[in-house]
């Protein structure tokens, strides 16, 4: 049983007759009247258990976008349902509205629509539907909760896709599809053309020059069918928020952009998300299927508050491929002490593969170093400078061990990693 504000107001109105005729019997009579009206209203209310509920949900939705959930309510009572229906979604699902005032005639159905705008990635769930019916006097009613599970998978945002067209244009230039040709160690021969001023004399083909009586140079294209293995750190450091998103989401953005670019370049892309165990893996996919599998694998993964087992990463990469590959480690460069296990694992990877370490940086640290007006500002600036110095020391150590390092803010890291991939292609190192 539930009571409404109208019943509370009715009880409060008992002050009037008591003031007119101050007697305990008047007070008792008023209380009895209120209780009788309450019981009658509850008995006349429709049963909240005699409803049939069905839910229709979208299969998935991308973070930042909106979708609709429809709830169908069928009244199996012989009385009209007057009251409220609440669809219980997780707060992070961004459900609006979640409560509906309903008036449903007997043997009739209504469809209630809820807008979903989730602000967290993963599986957002609805657990139950609560039906509250009121009597004709609207003083009281009955309430029942119906288990009705539902879930929507919220996929990563992939807002960095806006950088893809410009990187694909540069990839076409490297691939020889435009007039720009590149030459690098380990690249494939493409075609011959006439020499123009500024060409590398080492690319002159003397036999073709003798046949044509004109200087001819070889053009080259980057090799295809290379392997790109991305390992995303889902340990405790990935849970820290930079701006309005966790570091793990920024790593996902960088991995998606690099995966889309590499698969268009004809390279084979594999993904592993790991901390102390492998949380998700994508292998053997290409093209549009690759991105679909990657976002599906990333969606349910949340950071684990454990230290990442970097000692197991070389074996993980060997289980994916044994040929020389580009291995991208998306992690956080922190203090030298916290990065000790990463520094120990990089030499094993660098001896067989080309290693790139991608890490997101917090732009707030740079902002703190510039404000030094008060004593507190000076202390904050000193702490920020120390944090930046630690990142620089770890980056220098990684470069000495044979790895390449890419850092950037959440907005800059994905395109910076894509640019480093293209630079490796242009230099013939991949």
N, C-alpha and C positions, 0 to 999 in steps of 0.2 A: 504494500500500500504506500502511496505517496500523497502528500498534501501540497497544495498550491498556496501562493501568496494571498489568494482570495479568502481561503479559510483562516489564515492568520489575521487578515483584516476583519473578518466576521467576528472572531473571538475578541479582537480589540474594541469592536463596537459595543461590546457588553459594558463598557465603562458608562455609556449614556444611560441605560436604565438603572444602573447602580447609583449613579448620581441623582437621578430623579427620585428613586425609591430605595434608599440605602438599607438593604436588608440581606442577610445571608441567603434567604430563600430565593431572592431575585437572582443572585449570583449563581446558585445551584440550578435554577430553572434555565438560565441562559447557557450554562455549560452543557446541560442535558440536551437542549435544543441544538447546539452546535454539534454534539456527538451524533445525534440522530440524523441530522443533515449529512454529516460526514459518512455515516454508514450507508445511508440510502444512495448517496452519490457513488460510493465505491461499488455497491451492488448493481447499479444501473450502468456502470462503465463496461464497455466491451472487453472481452478477454484478450490480453496482449499475446497469449500463447497460440491463439487460433489464427495465425497468419502464416502464409507460405512465402518464403523469401528466395529469390535467385539473384545472382550478381553476374554482370557482364563486364570483363576487364580487358584492356589492351594487353598484348603479350609483353611488350617492352616499350620503354620510352627513354629518350636521351636526356641526360641531365641538362636542366635549363629550359627544356621544352614542356609543353602542357598536353594533357590528354584528359579523357572523361571516363568516369566509372558510372555505370547505370545499375541501380538497385530496383528490382521489381518486387512490389509488395501486394499480395493477394489477400483480401479480407474474407476469412472463412466463417466469421461470426454472423449471427442474425441481427446484430445491432451495428449501427454506424460507428466507425472508429473516429474518435476525436482525440487529438493529442500530438505527441512529438515522436519522431523517429530519428535516432542517432546512429550514424555509420561510423564505427570506431576504427579510424586509421591511425597509424603511427604519425606523430607530429612532423617528422621529416618528410612525409609524403606530400605535405602541402595541400591537404584536402580542404576544399572550400566550395560550398558550405558543407558542414558535417552534421548539422541538425536541420530537420525539416518539420514544419507544422503540417500535419496531414489530416484530411477529412476523407475517409474512404467508406463508401456505401457497402452494404452487404453483397457478397459475391462479386465484388468489383476489384480491379487492379489499378494501381498507379505506378508510374515509373519515375524514380527520383534520380537526378543527375548530379554527380559530384565532380568538380574540376580538380585535377591532380597536377600540381607543379612542384615536384620533389626538388629538394635542395641538397640531398645526399645521394651518392652513388650506392648501388647494391639492391637488395631485395627489400622493397617497402611493403609491409603487410597490413591487412585489415583483419581483425580477429573476430569481431562479433557485431551484431546489430541489436540495439536496445529499442524496444517499443514501449512507449508510455501512453496509456489511454486514460481519458478523463470522463467523468460522469457529466450528465446534462447541466448540473449546476456549476461545474468547473471548480469545485472545492477540493476534490480529491480524485484519486484514480488508482490504477494498477500498473505495474511495470514488470517486464520480463526481458531477459537477454537471450538472444538466439545465437549460438555459435555459427558463424558463417565465414570461414577462412577464405582469404583471397590475397594474392600477391602480384606485384608489378615489378619487373626487373628494370632498374634504372641503369642505363648504359653510360659509359664515360662521355664527357661533353664533346671532345675532339674539336675544340674551337680553333686549334692550330691548322685545320684543313685550309684556312684562308691563305696560308703560305705555300700550299702545294702547287698551284699553277705556275708561280714564278720559278720554283725549283724544278718543275718539269721542263720549263723552257730552257733552263740552263743544262738540264740533263740531255735534252735533244741536241743542244750545241755540242756537248761532249760526245754524244753518240754519232756525230757526223750527219745528222739530219738537216743541219743548216750549213751555211758557208763556212762556219768556224770549225776548224779541225785542230785537234790537239795531238801531241806526241808525248809519250811517256814510257818509262821502262815497264815492260810486261803488257803493253796494250796490243790490240789486234790490228793487222794491216787492213786498211779500208779501200783505198783507191789511189790513183795517180792524178796529179794536176800540174799545171805550169807553175814555175817558180815565180814568186813575187818578192819584192824587197821586204826584208824582215824575217823571212823564213829561216829556220835553222839549217845551216849548210850540211849538217849530218844527216838530214832527211833526204838529200838529193839521191835519186836513183840514176847512177851513171849509165847503166845499160839502156834504160829507157831514154835517157838523154841522147845517147849515141844513135839510137834508132830514129828518134824524132828530130834530131838536130836542134833541140830546144831543151833548156833546163827543166827537168821534171822532178817533182818531189813526191814522196810518199805521204799519204794522210793516214791517220790512225784513229781507231775508235776504242773506247774502254772495253775490257773483257767482260763477258756476261757469265751468267750462271755461277757467280761467286756466292759464298755463304756469309750471311749476316746473322749472328746469334746475339740476341738481346737478353740480358739478365737484369731483372728489376728487383731491387731490394725492398722487401716488405717488412723489414724489422722495425725496431722501436723508433729509430731516427726518422723513418718515413711518416710517422704519425704527427710530427710537428707541423704546425700550420704556418704557411708563408702567405700573407695576404688573407684571402678568404677561402683557401683550399689547402688540404694536406700536401706535403711534399710528394706523397705517393701519387696523387692525381696529376701533378706536374710531370712526374716520370712517365705516367701513362700517356700523357699528351705527346711527349717527346718520342716515345716508342711508337705511337700510332703514326705520327708524321714520317718518321724514318722508315717504318714498315711499308707505308703507302708508296714512298719514293723508291725504296729499294726493289720492291716487287715490280714497279713500272720499269725499272732499269734492267729487269731480267734476272736479278739476283734471288737466291733462295733465302727466305727469312724464317727464323725460328725464335720463339719467345719462351722464356721461363720466368716465373715470379716465385721468389724463394726467400725464406729467412732461415729458420732451422729445419724446415722441410720445404719441399716444392709445393707451392700453393696452387699453381696453374701452369699449364704448358700448352703451347701451340706448335705443331710440327707438320710439315708436308703440305701446307696450304699455300695458295698463290692467288694473285689478283684480288677481286672483290671478296672472294671466299676468305682470304687471309684476314682482311680487316674485320669481317663479320665474326670470325672465330676469335680474333684478338679482343674485341670489345665484349664478347660474351664471356671470355675467360677473365677479363679484368673486372667486370661488373660486381661479382660477389666478394671480391678480395678487399679486406680491410687490414690496416697495419696491425701487426702483432707486437706486443710489448716485450719482445725478447731480442737478444743480440743475434745478429745474422751470422750464420756459420759460413764464413768465407772460405774456410779450409775445404769445404765440400764443393765449392763452385768449379774448380778445375775438373773434377770428376763428372760434374753435371754437364759441362761443355763437351767433354769426351763422349758422354753418352748420346749427345746430339749429333756431333760430327767429329771425324778424325782428320779432315783435311784443313788446310790453313784457311782461316776465316777472319772476318772482322767481328770481334767480341766487344759488345757495348755493355758496360756496367752502369746502370742507372742507380745511383746511391747518393749518400750525403757525405761530403767532405767536412769532417768536424775536427776535433782536436787530434793531435798525433797519437795520443793514448787510445782514443776510441777507434782510430783507423789502423791500429797495429795489425789486426787480422787481415784487413784488406791489403795492406802493404806486403804481408807475407804471401798472399795468394797471387798477386799480380805477376811476379817473376815466372811462376809456373805457366801462366797463360801467355805472357809475352814471348816465351821461348818458342812457342808453336803458332801463335796467332798475333794479329794486329789488334791491340787493345786500346779502347777509348773509354775513359771514365767521364760520365756526364753527371753533373751535380747542380742542383738549384741553389741560388744564393738569395738571401733576404735583403731586399732594397732598403729595409728600415735600418739595417746596420750602417749603410753608407750615409743615410740621413742623420743618424746619431753622431757620426764623427764630425759633422760640420757645426753642430750647436754646442757652444762652449761659453755661454753667457753667465751661468750660475755654477755654484759648486757641484750641484747634482748633475748638471749637464756635462761638466768635466769628467765626473766619474763614469757617466754613461758613455761618453766619447772614448774614454780609456778602455772600457770593457769592449766596446764595438771594435776599436782598433786591434785589441788583442784577439778577438774572434776572427777578424779578417786576416791577421797575421798567421793564425793557426791554419786557416784554409790555404794560404799561400805556401806555408811550409809543407803541408801534406801534398799539395799540387806539385811542388818542386820535387818531393821525394818520389812521387808516382812517375814523373817524367824521367828521373834518373833510372828508374827501374824498367823503362822502355814503354811506358803507357803514354797515350795522349790524353789531355784533360780539356774538357769543355765545361764551362760554368756560365750561368746566366740567371736572370730573374725568371719568375714563372712565365712571363710573356716572351722572354728572349731565348730561353733554353731550347725549346723545340726547333725554331729556325736555325739556331746556332749549331745544333747537332746535325741537322740536315745539310748545312753548309760545309761542315767538316767532312761529312760523307762524300759530298761532291768534290771537295778538294782532294781527298784521297783517291777518288776516281780519276781526277784530272792529272794527278801526279803519277798515276800508274801503280800505286801501292796496293790497290784493291782490284 
